[in-house]
Structures are given as C-alpha cells and as structure tokens.
Amino acid sequence: MFILGPAPKAIGGIAAIMASCITCHQIYRHLQHYFCPAEQRWIIRILCIVPIYALTSWCSLMFWKWSIYFDSIRDVYEAFVIYNFLCLCYEYLGGENSILNEIQGKELERSWFYMTCCLPKIHYDIKFLRFCKKSTLQFCAVKPVVSIITIILEANNQFHENNLRPKYGYLYVTIIYNISVTLALYALVLFYLATREILKPHDPVLKFFMVKAIIFASFWQGVLLSFLELIDVIRDTASQTDSSATRVITTGEISASWQNFLICVEMLVSAFLLRIAFPERVYDKDGGSRQKLSSNIRDTLNPKYMVNDYIHNFSSTYSSYALGNQSANDESDVESRPTMRGARTPDSDTELQTLNRPGHQSWFTSSSSRQILVENDELGGE
C-alpha cells in the first residue's frame, strides 16, 4: 500500500519543509517591516498555521506512536487562528465601535448560499458583534479541553482515531469539535456578510477563503476518511517488521497517515496562496522607525489581547468595557500607527478619534457612539 511505504514520508517531508521555509520567510519580512503592529501581529499569528500544520503532520506521519501529541498541537492552534483572523478584521475596520457606527440598524440578508434563509430576523447591533467574538473565543477554550480528553482516552485505549463506532471516544469528540468549529466559522461568515462592503479595500475574499479552507478542508478530510473506514473501504493491513514478524496496521493508523500526508502537501499550496493574501509589501509604505526584531517577536507572542478579550466579552461589565479605558492604552501601537486605513474619521471637531484593537480597545468618544452602547446595556445581564 502506497501510504505505508517510504514515498509518502519523503514527499510529505519535502512539502512540509518547503511550505515552512516559504512562510517563515514571509513572517520574517513582516517582522522586518513591523510598522503596523496593530494589524501585523494578527497576520503573523495566522501565517504560523502553515509551519505548525505542516511540521506536526509530517512528524505524525513519521512517528505514529506520538501522533496524538503532534495532532493536538495542530488542532489547538487552528482555534487560535480563527480568533486571530476575526481580530484582524476588527483592526482593519478601526475596531468594534467604528464597525458598529457603519452597520448599526441594518438587517442580515437572507441567502440560501450562506444558510441564513431560515434564521430569525437579525439586526446588526452590539449584541451581534459580541456574538461573533464570543463564538470564536469559545472554540479557543473548547479545543484545548477536547485535546486533553483525547490524550486521556488514547492513553486508556478508548479513543481509536477515525473509528466512528459508538463504543469508542472518537465519535463523541468529533461531534463536540464539529459543533464548536462550525459555530466559530459560521460567526466569521455572518461577520463577513455584515462588513463585506466596508472590508472591500482590504481584499477580504481570499483571506476568508484561505482561513476557512485550511481548517475546514483538514476537518472534512478526516470525516471522509473515517467514513471510508466505516464502510470497509480502508481495512486493516498486515505489515512485515524488521524482525520478520507480522504486525497488523489498523484502519485508524492508515486513515491518519493519509490525513497527515494530504495536509503536508496542502500546506505547500497554502504557503503560496497566503503570500498573496497577506503580502508584507503593503506595510513597506507605512514608514516609521525600525525596532529590534526580538521586540517585534515578543509583541507577536504577547497573549494579553486574547486574555483581555476573554475577560471582557464574558463578563457582566461588557458595556463599560466597550466604552473604553484610555489608561490601558498601548503607547507603542499609537506611535507606530497614527491613522487607521479603511476606518472612517468622525466629522465633528468635538469627537476624538482614538485607536482601537481587539482585547484592549478604545473608542470614538462621541455622544452618538456612547448612546449606541448605553442602549444595549442589557448585555450585562446575558
């Protein structure tokens, strides 16, 4: 069988290393031209999905006994990417309050294609934006828990990857994962429908497609392989070991090997497409003073924005948070980013335009903006 031979390991390894090198060079270029950290920190985190997916999949292909740990790293990071992509979209548009000023009062369009035809009438407001953010954050919380449960089940021989029989844990883990990831990705779709007109200057289509394709394609590949295993298209295979003994390679191992091999190859294609979707040359024009590469890396790895988002979006003081807290403002972002591309500037001289970023936001302090949020103060009881 092809997947059990040395060729897939060699091809997968070459593809994984090439994809990682291409994307790491792109990340390095972003760090070199780190003049817009409010956007680029999210872009770099998104780009990291390629080397993480490619290298962990290749390691799983090479070292089957340890694959559960490599796969867990890959799966946890995909949840992180969905959240980061939503944050990037917020940043493109100038933050939550700026978005709210654009879409407030409009209604979600009905569409068979986007599966919104059966939803109740939804008006865009602060609750809608909060739903989008909370939907991505819940996936970031659910996925690590599911990964830990998976490792425990595997240690007790109760997981059986790609085996959909009810007596094993894989079926139930898959159901929980599917519900969580579908909610997160569907929130991205709804957010895109609400903001696609004002996102047009940032070419969102390829960006949305790449993020959804990488995550959904790998997931449904696994489901398809599990189905082929269930209907006995993929079967146990006997293999000769070095000691001339015969070892039975299970259907789960064969399915997982195919999945890991396909991801390695797909990441090479994704690396080229992501270079187009998130070019670093856009930030060459921004100017600004260069900082040390180590400082830029530390800013990219800083988890405070995500932690703040968790605290504020799931707290009862959300309205107060949305009105902003100037004392918590990060001065480095303000200095390096004097204007927001794609965000509208208030016309009134009495309105103060401030920068806003996910997890640590500040707002236009106009009376109309505050009124919008005050009217939705019932969010505190949700």
N, C-alpha and C positions, 0 to 999 in steps of 0.2 A: 504494500500500500504506500502511495506517494508520501502521505503526511507523516509516516513513521520512519522514512528514510532520512539521509543526511541533507538532501537537497533543500527541503523547506527551512531547515535551520540555517543553512548558508544564505539562501535567498532572503529569508526574514532578517538575518543579521545585517546583511549589506543594506537592505532597505531601511532598517531601523537606524543604523549608524549614519547613513546619508541624510535621512529626514532630520535626525538630531543635529547634525552639523549645519544643515541649511537654516534651521530655525534658531539655533544658538547664535549663528552669525547675525541673523535678523534681530535677536534680542540684544546682542552686543551693540549693534548700530543704534538701537533705541536708547540704550544706556549712554552711548556717546553723545547723542543729541537729546538729552533728557531735559528739554527746555519747557515742557508742559507736563509736569508730574501728575497733575490732577487727572489727565487722560492716560498718560503713558504707563502709569503703574498698573492700571487695569489691563491695558493691551499686553504688557509683558507677562502678566499672570495668565492671560488667555493663551498666549503663544506657548507657554510652558507645557501645555497639554500634549504637544507633539512629541518632545523627547520623553516625557513621562509615560505616555501611552506606548510609544514605540519600544523603548528600552525595557519596560516592565513586561510587555507582551513577549519580547524576544527572550528575556530571562525565564518567563514561564514556559516557553517553548523548549528551552534548553534544560531547565531544571524542574521537571514536572512535580517532584515531591514538594517543592517550595512554592509552587504556582499560586496557592491560595493566598499567600502573603503578598506576592507581587501584584496579583489581581486586586487585592484590597486597596493597595496604594493607588492604583489606576482608577478604581471606582470612586474612591473618596475624592480624588482631585476633580473628577468630572462634575461633581456637585458644586465645587468651588468655582469652576469655570462659568457655570450658568449664572451664579450670583454676580461674578465679576463683569460679565457681559451686560447685565441689566444696569449695574453701576456705571459702566462706561456710557451707556445710552443716556442715563440721567446726566452725566457730566457733559456730554455733547450738547444737551439742551439747556444747560445752565442750572440744573437742579430741580427739585420737586416743585418749588413754588413757581418757578418760571414755566414749567410744564403745565401746572395747574391753571395758570393765567391763560394759556393757549387753548386748553381743551375743556375748561370748566363749562358745564351745561350741555355739551354735545352728547349725542347718543351713540352707543355701539351699533355699528352697522350689522344687518342680518346677512349672513352668507353661508351657503351650503359648503363652499370650499373651505372656509375657516371654521366650520362647525359651530357657528354662532346663531344659526337659524332657530334653534329650539331653546335658547337661553331667554330668561325674562328680560324685560326692558331694562337696560343698564345705562345710566347717565355717568359720564366721567366726572369724578369728584375726588376728594382726598381719600375717601374710602377705597376707591378703585385703585389708586396708586399704592395705597398701603397693602391692598390685596396682592398686587404684583410683587412687591418687595417681600412680603411675608411668605409667599408661595415659593420663592427661590431660597429664602433662608431656611424654610422647613426641610428642604431637600439637603441642605448643608448639614443639618442636625440628624436627619434620619439615616443618611448614607453611612456615616461612621458607626452608628449603632448597629445597623444591618451587617456591616463588615465584621464587627466584633462577634455578633451572633453566628455569622457564617464560619468564622475561625473556630468557635466553640463547638459547633455542630460537626465540623470536619474532624476535629480532634477526637470526637466521640463516634466517628464513622456514621453520622446521621445526616450528612449533607448531600453527598452524591451529586456533584455538579452535572448540570444538563439532564438530569433524570427527573421527569415530571410526574413520577408516580407519587400518590398522596402519602405514602409511608415515609418519604424522605423530606428533609427540610428545604431542599432547593425550590420546590413548588411554592411554598409559603413565603420564602424570602423573595422570590421573583414577583409574587403578587404585591407584596408591600413595596418593593422597589418600583414596580411598574406604576402603581398609584402615585407614589411620591414624585417620580421623574416626569410623569405625564402632567401632573399639576404644575410643576415648575416650568416645563417647556410651554404649556398652554398659556401660562401667565405671560411668558415672553411674547407669544403670538398676540394676545389681547393688547399688550402694551404697544406692540408694533402697529396694530390696527389703529390705536388711539393717536399715535405720534408719527405715523409714516410720512405725512406731509411736511412736518417740521424737521424730520430726520433726513429728508432728501439731500441736503447739502453734504451729508456725511456718508453717502452711498451705503445705506444700511442693508440692502438686499443680500449681497454676497457675504457680509458679516453675519447676518442672521442665518443664512443657509449653511455656512461653514460650522458654526457652533452647534446648530441643531443636527446637521448631518453626521458630524463626528460622534456625537453622543447617541443619537437615535439609531444610526446605522450599526454601531457596535452592539447596542442592546438587541435590536431585532434580528441581527445575525445570530446571536446567542439563542434567541427564542426559536428561530428556524432550525438551527442545528439540534436543539432539544426535541423539536417535533419530528425531525428525521430520525432521531434516536428512538423516539416513542413508537414510530411505525416500522421500526427494524430496518430502515434503510442503512443506518450506521449500526454495525454489530461488533460484538467482542471479537478480537483478533489475537491469535497466538503468535508470539514472537520469540525468537531464539536469543538467549542471553550469551554472554561471553563464556560462561561455564557450561555451555551446551544444554542448559536446562531450558524448558519452555515456560514462558511467562504469558499469562493472559492479559492483554491490554484491553481495558474496559471501554465501553462506548463513551463514557464520560470523558476519559482521557483523550480519545480520538476527537470528540467534538470540541473539547477545549483547545486541542492542538490546532485544529482548523481555525478556530476563532482567533487565536493568538497569531497565527501565520497571516491571516487576512488583515488583521489590524496593523501588523508591521508594514505590509505593502500599502495599505490605505493611508498610513501616516506619511509616506513619501509623497503621495499625491497631495495630501492636505498641506504639507510644508510649502509646496509651490503656490497653492491657492491662497494660503494665509499671507504669503509675501505680497500678493496683490491686494488682499482685503485690508491689511494693516501696514501700509508702506511707511517706512521711517522718514522718507524724504519730505513728507508733509511738515515735519517738525524742524527741518533744516531752516525754514524761513522765519521761524519764531524769534530767533535771536536769543539774547540772554547770556548770562555768564556761565561758563562751564564749571561743574562741580566734580569732585573726585568720584571715580567710578564706584568705589566702595560705599560712598554716601548714597548714591543712586540705588545701589543694590539693597542697602538697608531700608530705604524708603519703600521699595517694591515689596520687601518681605514683611513690612510692618503690619501686624494684624489688627491694629487699633480701630480701623474703619469698620471692619466686619463686626468686631465686638460691640462697638457703639451702635451699629445698626440693630443687632440682636437686642440690646438693652432697650433701645428707644422704640422700635417697632412692636415689641411685645409687652411694652409697659403701659400703665394706665395714664401716663403723662404725655402721650403722643402729641397732643395738640400743642403743648408748651414746647416740646422738642422741635416741632415743625416751625414755630415762630422764631426759633433760632437762639443760639447762645454765643454771642460775639466773643466772650472771654476765652472760649475753647478754640478759637480760630488758629489754623496753622499758618504762620507767617511765611514760611518758605513757599507755599503754594501761591500766596497773594503776590509775592515779589516776582515769582517766575511766570505768573500768568495774569497780566494786567487786564486782559479782556477775555470774554468767552465767545469763541467762534460759534455762530449759529444761534446764540441766545439773543432775545430782544432786550433792548435797553429801555427802561421807563422814560417817558417823555417829560414828566414833571421834574422840575429842579428840586422839588422838596422830597423826592424819592431817592433813596440811597441804594445804589447798585453794589451788592457785595457778592463775593464768590461763594460758591456752594459746592460741596462734594458729598457723596454718599457716606453716611456714618458719622459725619462731622460737619453739619450743614449750617449755613447762614442764609438769610433771605432778604429780598426786597422788602423794605420796611414801610411800604405804602399802606395807607388805611384800607384800600380795597383788598390788598393781599391778605392783610390780617383778618378782615371781615370774613373772607372765604374760609379760613381755618377756624375762626371762632364759631362760625355757623355749624361746623362739623365737630364740635367739641364732644358730641355724644360718643365719639370713638373711644374716649377714655373708659367708657363702661363696657367696651367689647372685649 
